[in-house]
């Protein structure tokens, strides 16, 4: 069974092809990040990770990660950023 993407794009609501393509690309990045979260967390616990294109970018703090991305000219609004929490809290709703 194929896992459904965690990002859904209602393509019928987007009439600008450029925006639609950016949304699709973001969905691909989210799926790639999600598929690697377990390994990333195991190898780099309690770090911040970002994915725009190509390789993952890691840093010990969010400020350091954002500075690195800015220095690389990466648009953070289109970047998937996550914290690799080695001890995540369980929340019961």
MODELLER restraints for C-alpha pairs under 7 A, 6 or more apart:
rsr = mdl.restraints
at = mdl.atoms
rsr.add(forms.Gaussian(group=physical.xy_distance, feature=features.Distance(at['CA:5:A'], at['CA:31:A']), mean=6.21, stdev=0.5))
rsr.add(forms.Gaussian(group=physical.xy_distance, feature=features.Distance(at['CA:6:A'], at['CA:31:A']), mean=6.73, stdev=0.5))
rsr.add(forms.Gaussian(group=physical.xy_distance, feature=features.Distance(at['CA:7:A'], at['CA:27:A']), mean=5.35, stdev=0.5))
rsr.add(forms.Gaussian(group=physical.xy_distance, feature=features.Distance(at['CA:9:A'], at['CA:23:A']), mean=6.90, stdev=0.5))
rsr.add(forms.Gaussian(group=physical.xy_distance, feature=features.Distance(at['CA:11:A'], at['CA:20:A']), mean=6.94, stdev=0.5))
rsr.add(forms.Gaussian(group=physical.xy_distance, feature=features.Distance(at['CA:14:A'], at['CA:20:A']), mean=6.20, stdev=0.5))
rsr.add(forms.Gaussian(group=physical.xy_distance, feature=features.Distance(at['CA:26:A'], at['CA:78:A']), mean=6.56, stdev=0.5))
rsr.add(forms.Gaussian(group=physical.xy_distance, feature=features.Distance(at['CA:29:A'], at['CA:51:A']), mean=6.67, stdev=0.5))
rsr.add(forms.Gaussian(group=physical.xy_distance, feature=features.Distance(at['CA:29:A'], at['CA:52:A']), mean=6.81, stdev=0.5))
rsr.add(forms.Gaussian(group=physical.xy_distance, feature=features.Distance(at['CA:29:A'], at['CA:80:A']), mean=6.70, stdev=0.5))
rsr.add(forms.Gaussian(group=physical.xy_distance, feature=features.Distance(at['CA:30:A'], at['CA:80:A']), mean=6.28, stdev=0.5))
rsr.add(forms.Gaussian(group=physical.xy_distance, feature=features.Distance(at['CA:41:A'], at['CA:84:A']), mean=4.94, stdev=0.5))
rsr.add(forms.Gaussian(group=physical.xy_distance, feature=features.Distance(at['CA:41:A'], at['CA:85:A']), mean=6.78, stdev=0.5))
rsr.add(forms.Gaussian(group=physical.xy_distance, feature=features.Distance(at['CA:41:A'], at['CA:86:A']), mean=6.49, stdev=0.5))
rsr.add(forms.Gaussian(group=physical.xy_distance, feature=features.Distance(at['CA:45:A'], at['CA:84:A']), mean=5.55, stdev=0.5))
rsr.add(forms.Gaussian(group=physical.xy_distance, feature=features.Distance(at['CA:45:A'], at['CA:85:A']), mean=6.18, stdev=0.5))
rsr.add(forms.Gaussian(group=physical.xy_distance, feature=features.Distance(at['CA:45:A'], at['CA:86:A']), mean=5.19, stdev=0.5))
rsr.add(forms.Gaussian(group=physical.xy_distance, feature=features.Distance(at['CA:46:A'], at['CA:83:A']), mean=6.68, stdev=0.5))
rsr.add(forms.Gaussian(group=physical.xy_distance, feature=features.Distance(at['CA:46:A'], at['CA:84:A']), mean=4.98, stdev=0.5))
rsr.add(forms.Gaussian(group=physical.xy_distance, feature=features.Distance(at['CA:46:A'], at['CA:85:A']), mean=4.93, stdev=0.5))
rsr.add(forms.Gaussian(group=physical.xy_distance, feature=features.Distance(at['CA:46:A'], at['CA:86:A']), mean=5.73, stdev=0.5))
rsr.add(forms.Gaussian(group=physical.xy_distance, feature=features.Distance(at['CA:47:A'], at['CA:58:A']), mean=6.60, stdev=0.5))
rsr.add(forms.Gaussian(group=physical.xy_distance, feature=features.Distance(at['CA:47:A'], at['CA:59:A']), mean=5.72, stdev=0.5))
rsr.add(forms.Gaussian(group=physical.xy_distance, feature=features.Distance(at['CA:47:A'], at['CA:60:A']), mean=4.73, stdev=0.5))
rsr.add(forms.Gaussian(group=physical.xy_distance, feature=features.Distance(at['CA:47:A'], at['CA:61:A']), mean=6.72, stdev=0.5))
rsr.add(forms.Gaussian(group=physical.xy_distance, feature=features.Distance(at['CA:47:A'], at['CA:83:A']), mean=6.02, stdev=0.5))
rsr.add(forms.Gaussian(group=physical.xy_distance, feature=features.Distance(at['CA:47:A'], at['CA:84:A']), mean=5.38, stdev=0.5))
rsr.add(forms.Gaussian(group=physical.xy_distance, feature=features.Distance(at['CA:48:A'], at['CA:58:A']), mean=5.64, stdev=0.5))
rsr.add(forms.Gaussian(group=physical.xy_distance, feature=features.Distance(at['CA:48:A'], at['CA:59:A']), mean=5.28, stdev=0.5))
rsr.add(forms.Gaussian(group=physical.xy_distance, feature=features.Distance(at['CA:48:A'], at['CA:60:A']), mean=6.03, stdev=0.5))
rsr.add(forms.Gaussian(group=physical.xy_distance, feature=features.Distance(at['CA:48:A'], at['CA:61:A']), mean=6.22, stdev=0.5))
rsr.add(forms.Gaussian(group=physical.xy_distance, feature=features.Distance(at['CA:48:A'], at['CA:62:A']), mean=6.13, stdev=0.5))
rsr.add(forms.Gaussian(group=physical.xy_distance, feature=features.Distance(at['CA:48:A'], at['CA:65:A']), mean=6.83, stdev=0.5))
rsr.add(forms.Gaussian(group=physical.xy_distance, feature=features.Distance(at['CA:48:A'], at['CA:82:A']), mean=5.86, stdev=0.5))
rsr.add(forms.Gaussian(group=physical.xy_distance, feature=features.Distance(at['CA:48:A'], at['CA:83:A']), mean=4.52, stdev=0.5))
rsr.add(forms.Gaussian(group=physical.xy_distance, feature=features.Distance(at['CA:48:A'], at['CA:84:A']), mean=6.00, stdev=0.5))
rsr.add(forms.Gaussian(group=physical.xy_distance, feature=features.Distance(at['CA:49:A'], at['CA:56:A']), mean=6.49, stdev=0.5))
rsr.add(forms.Gaussian(group=physical.xy_distance, feature=features.Distance(at['CA:49:A'], at['CA:57:A']), mean=5.51, stdev=0.5))
rsr.add(forms.Gaussian(group=physical.xy_distance, feature=features.Distance(at['CA:49:A'], at['CA:58:A']), mean=4.54, stdev=0.5))
rsr.add(forms.Gaussian(group=physical.xy_distance, feature=features.Distance(at['CA:49:A'], at['CA:59:A']), mean=6.60, stdev=0.5))
rsr.add(forms.Gaussian(group=physical.xy_distance, feature=features.Distance(at['CA:49:A'], at['CA:81:A']), mean=5.71, stdev=0.5))
rsr.add(forms.Gaussian(group=physical.xy_distance, feature=features.Distance(at['CA:49:A'], at['CA:82:A']), mean=5.45, stdev=0.5))
rsr.add(forms.Gaussian(group=physical.xy_distance, feature=features.Distance(at['CA:49:A'], at['CA:83:A']), mean=6.31, stdev=0.5))
rsr.add(forms.Gaussian(group=physical.xy_distance, feature=features.Distance(at['CA:50:A'], at['CA:56:A']), mean=5.69, stdev=0.5))
rsr.add(forms.Gaussian(group=physical.xy_distance, feature=features.Distance(at['CA:50:A'], at['CA:57:A']), mean=5.09, stdev=0.5))
rsr.add(forms.Gaussian(group=physical.xy_distance, feature=features.Distance(at['CA:50:A'], at['CA:58:A']), mean=6.58, stdev=0.5))
rsr.add(forms.Gaussian(group=physical.xy_distance, feature=features.Distance(at['CA:50:A'], at['CA:79:A']), mean=6.53, stdev=0.5))
rsr.add(forms.Gaussian(group=physical.xy_distance, feature=features.Distance(at['CA:50:A'], at['CA:80:A']), mean=5.49, stdev=0.5))
rsr.add(forms.Gaussian(group=physical.xy_distance, feature=features.Distance(at['CA:50:A'], at['CA:81:A']), mean=4.37, stdev=0.5))
rsr.add(forms.Gaussian(group=physical.xy_distance, feature=features.Distance(at['CA:50:A'], at['CA:82:A']), mean=6.51, stdev=0.5))
rsr.add(forms.Gaussian(group=physical.xy_distance, feature=features.Distance(at['CA:51:A'], at['CA:57:A']), mean=6.46, stdev=0.5))
rsr.add(forms.Gaussian(group=physical.xy_distance, feature=features.Distance(at['CA:51:A'], at['CA:79:A']), mean=5.71, stdev=0.5))
rsr.add(forms.Gaussian(group=physical.xy_distance, feature=features.Distance(at['CA:51:A'], at['CA:80:A']), mean=5.24, stdev=0.5))
rsr.add(forms.Gaussian(group=physical.xy_distance, feature=features.Distance(at['CA:51:A'], at['CA:81:A']), mean=6.64, stdev=0.5))
rsr.add(forms.Gaussian(group=physical.xy_distance, feature=features.Distance(at['CA:52:A'], at['CA:78:A']), mean=6.92, stdev=0.5))
rsr.add(forms.Gaussian(group=physical.xy_distance, feature=features.Distance(at['CA:52:A'], at['CA:79:A']), mean=4.76, stdev=0.5))
rsr.add(forms.Gaussian(group=physical.xy_distance, feature=features.Distance(at['CA:52:A'], at['CA:80:A']), mean=6.53, stdev=0.5))
rsr.add(forms.Gaussian(group=physical.xy_distance, feature=features.Distance(at['CA:58:A'], at['CA:65:A']), mean=6.65, stdev=0.5))
rsr.add(forms.Gaussian(group=physical.xy_distance, feature=features.Distance(at['CA:59:A'], at['CA:65:A']), mean=5.11, stdev=0.5))
